[in-house]
Amino acid sequence: MGTVIIFGLVSILSLIGLITAAKNKNILGFVFGAISFALFGWFTIMTVIHSGYPTFT
């Protein structure tokens, strides 16, 4: 159940990197940020759907 938390945090951090790369007009950083955001965001959504949200108990 901890994987959904880790995937979610990585997805949020890659979104921040994507926005920063767009502000700095860094094309390669923007591409890697977009790919990692899409990939880890997909992993997060699919893990929540398949395993459910962690309950912290």
SERODO-904985 format. One record per residue (C-alpha): residue number from 1; residue in three letters; x, y negated, z. Coordinates in Angstrom, 1 decimal. Each point is the difference from the previous one (the first is absolute). Layout:
REM SERODO-904985
+-----+--------+--------+--------+--------+
! num ! residu !     c1 !     c2 !     c3 !
+-----+--------+--------+--------+--------+
! NUM !    ala !      X !      Y !      Z !
...
+-----+--------+--------+--------+--------+
REM end
This chain:
REM SERODO-904985
+-----+--------+--------+--------+--------+
! num ! residu !     c1 !     c2 !     c3 !
+-----+--------+--------+--------+--------+
!   1 !    met !    0.0 !    0.0 !    0.0 !
!   2 !    gly !    3.0 !   -2.3 !    0.3 !
!   3 !    thr !    0.5 !    0.0 !   -3.7 !
!   4 !    val !   -2.9 !   -2.2 !   -0.7 !
!   5 !    ile !    1.4 !   -2.6 !    2.4 !
!   6 !    ile !    3.5 !    0.2 !   -1.6 !
!   7 !    phe !   -1.5 !   -0.1 !   -3.5 !
!   8 !    gly !   -2.1 !   -3.0 !    0.9 !
!   9 !    leu !    2.9 !   -1.9 !    1.5 !
!  10 !    val !    2.2 !    0.7 !   -3.1 !
!  11 !    ser !   -2.9 !   -1.1 !   -2.2 !
!  12 !    ile !   -0.4 !   -3.3 !    1.9 !
!  13 !    leu !    3.8 !   -0.6 !   -0.1 !
!  14 !    ser !    0.1 !    0.7 !   -3.7 !
!  15 !    leu !   -2.8 !   -2.5 !   -0.6 !
!  16 !    ile !    2.0 !   -2.6 !    1.9 !
!  17 !    gly !    3.0 !    0.8 !   -2.2 !
!  18 !    leu !   -2.1 !   -0.2 !   -3.1 !
!  19 !    ile !   -1.2 !   -3.5 !    0.9 !
!  20 !    thr !    3.5 !   -1.1 !    0.9 !
!  21 !    ala !    1.4 !    1.2 !   -3.3 !
!  22 !    ala !   -2.8 !   -1.7 !   -1.9 !
!  23 !    lys !    0.8 !   -3.3 !    1.8 !
!  24 !    asn !    3.7 !    0.3 !   -0.8 !
!  25 !    lys !   -0.8 !    1.1 !   -3.6 !
!  26 !    asn !    2.0 !    3.2 !    0.5 !
!  27 !    ile !   -1.3 !    2.3 !   -2.7 !
!  28 !    leu !    1.7 !    3.2 !    1.1 !
!  29 !    gly !   -1.1 !   -0.5 !    3.6 !
!  30 !    phe !   -3.5 !   -0.7 !   -1.1 !
!  31 !    val !   -0.1 !    3.2 !   -2.0 !
!  32 !    phe !    1.4 !    2.2 !    2.8 !
!  33 !    gly !   -2.3 !   -1.8 !    2.5 !
!  34 !    ala !   -3.1 !    0.6 !   -2.2 !
!  35 !    ile !    0.9 !    3.7 !   -0.5 !
!  36 !    ser !    0.7 !    0.6 !    3.6 !
!  37 !    phe !   -3.2 !   -1.8 !    1.1 !
!  38 !    ala !   -2.1 !    2.0 !   -2.4 !
!  39 !    leu !    1.7 !    3.3 !    0.9 !
!  40 !    phe !   -0.1 !   -0.4 !    3.8 !
!  41 !    gly !   -3.4 !   -1.6 !   -0.1 !
!  42 !    trp !   -1.3 !    3.0 !   -1.9 !
!  43 !    phe !    1.6 !    2.3 !    2.6 !
!  44 !    thr !   -1.6 !   -1.9 !    2.8 !
!  45 !    ile !   -3.4 !    0.1 !   -1.5 !
!  46 !    met !    0.2 !    3.7 !   -0.9 !
!  47 !    thr !    1.3 !    0.9 !    3.5 !
!  48 !    val !   -2.8 !   -1.8 !    1.7 !
!  49 !    ile !   -2.6 !    1.7 !   -2.3 !
!  50 !    his !    1.6 !    3.5 !    0.4 !
!  51 !    ser !    1.1 !   -0.1 !    3.7 !
!  52 !    gly !   -2.0 !   -2.8 !    1.5 !
!  53 !    tyr !    1.1 !   -3.0 !    2.0 !
!  54 !    pro !    2.2 !    0.7 !    3.1 !
!  55 !    thr !   -1.9 !   -0.3 !    3.3 !
!  56 !    phe !    3.1 !   -0.6 !    2.3 !
!  57 !    thr !   -1.1 !    2.6 !    2.6 !
+-----+--------+--------+--------+--------+
REM end
